Amino acid sequence: MGKSSNRWRGLVGACLALALVLAGCGSTPGGGGDTGGDGGNSGNGDPVPPPAVPADLDRSLVPDVRDATLAAEELGVTAAVPEVPGLPALTSAVGIVRAKLLRNAAAAGLPSNLTWQLTSSGPGVIGVLLSNDSGDRKEYASLWFDAATGRAYSSQALIGPEKWDEFKNLVVRALAEARLDSISMAQSLGEPAAPYGRAPVMSFSPEGDLVVRVGGDLAPEGAQGSIPAAEVQPLLSSLGVAAQRGASDPQPFSGQPPADQTGPGAQQLPADAPTPTADPNRETRPSIKPGPDCDQLNCVAVTFDDGPGPRTRGVRDAFIDAGMATTFFELGQQVDKHPEVTAMLVASGMEVGTHSWSHPVLPKLSDAKLDKELDDTLTAIRDATGGYNSPVMRPPYGSGSSDLREAVGARGEAIILWSVDTNDWQTKSTDATVQQVGRAHPGSIILMHDIHDFTVDAVPMMLEQAKENDVTFVTVSELLGETEPGVVYCSQRSIGDDCRSW
């Protein structure tokens, strides 16, 4: 740690800075086992305060918030997450993180019971905590919407970028006192927040303490601890200050941050904060993006049209086994024939978008017929999945118009085209398809079809090729990070007027 050893001497004490208690533990770290009596007193007779827990606020503090649900009971999967009309960035972030939590459970062969709570609310901030209970395994995520930037962030954004080194050392020393694997925990603090990495998930208690939760591979049964409010406050970013206030003194969300957070004297927002000067003795804050950081990773979005088909399940299995993800643009009439496949895709964390009901040239339809093509497909997917709302739509043949953009946007979907066409349906060649995918640049959106055997046969080779070239296959929403309803996207960099030809 270089200079840090002297700097942190004495911070831990008796785990005052951070008392991490494993869920279900019967004694405090370093203690003598049974405390005697009712267990509510310390060794010197002083009352032991109850462990801090995340604030669980009245959801009505966020106007119009509602549950976005999905379910596949035969697979043991249920999920409910928040959806706030008019906040597409938060909706995108929640959908991305929900899918990853479900995907992690599916990869482990476990069921999912995903729930949420409102853990912070203020005029310009919303904090939500997601918890996925898979029985023997628990995993958490938290998301923070900042009205000042119009963006959602992972929990790392609660800590100032110049304070991450201080925060990390504080946590690692305290975890060592708690007799956890301090080396693994130190490594995890350099990773993205769960569910994309192993870093602890953060939220605030009603008293303003920072509550730290660990799950997944590091602590399958779940672990939780806290840093007292007064000690963590100097380490917080401006978003962290607002989030702490929103837990200890919750107020209705209005979308208008207080003047003291946006005026000339306000602290810098996480998105505006400069990257600290490189220093080998200091740790930098990990990515604050809710999903994968596709500005740093070699991300490519592989997409499949026209299904679900007889072998769609096998495509899903291959991606799950490889630890990667993909997006399926489905026809309503096919969902109607194979609803169980669509349910399985969504329940295992793959992304499903709409592709019309019957694959017509949509701009040639009357308004009534267009509405029916769009609405019937959305309804079929919702019915098959217990309420899943498609975030993305691909028009057949890539044909569109301003009227189509308006109609799709009104239904809450972004329009996704492509930057790489494998022409799999024309070449009918597995090898040619693999080669086309291999030529894609990072940020590409690739068009394929899961209804053809020669395309499905290419999937294992594509995945192996991607791993060899350090390419990560992600969903469209993961690649783009945030999508706006009615906006057209062709790749990570090609958006709107830079993308569409209609």
LINVENKA-V387886 format. One record per helix or strand. SS is the DSSP state (hx for helix, st for strand). FROM is the first residue (numbers start at 1). LEN is the number of residues. If there is no record, write none. Layout:
# LINVENKA-V387886
SS FROM LEN
SS FROM LEN
This chain:
# LINVENKA-V387886
hx 4 4
st 19 4
st 41 1
st 47 1
hx 59 3
st 62 1
st 66 7
hx 73 3
st 77 7
hx 88 20
st 112 11
st 125 9
st 138 9
st 151 3
hx 155 4
st 159 1
hx 161 17
hx 182 7
st 193 1
st 199 1
st 201 4
st 210 5
st 223 5
hx 229 5
st 236 1
hx 238 11
st 253 1
hx 259 4
st 299 7
hx 312 11
st 327 4
hx 332 6
hx 339 9
st 351 4
hx 362 3
hx 367 19
st 392 2
hx 396 3
hx 402 9
st 414 3
st 420 2
hx 424 4
hx 430 9
st 445 5
hx 453 4
hx 459 10
st 472 3
hx 476 5
st 488 2
st 495 1
hx 496 3
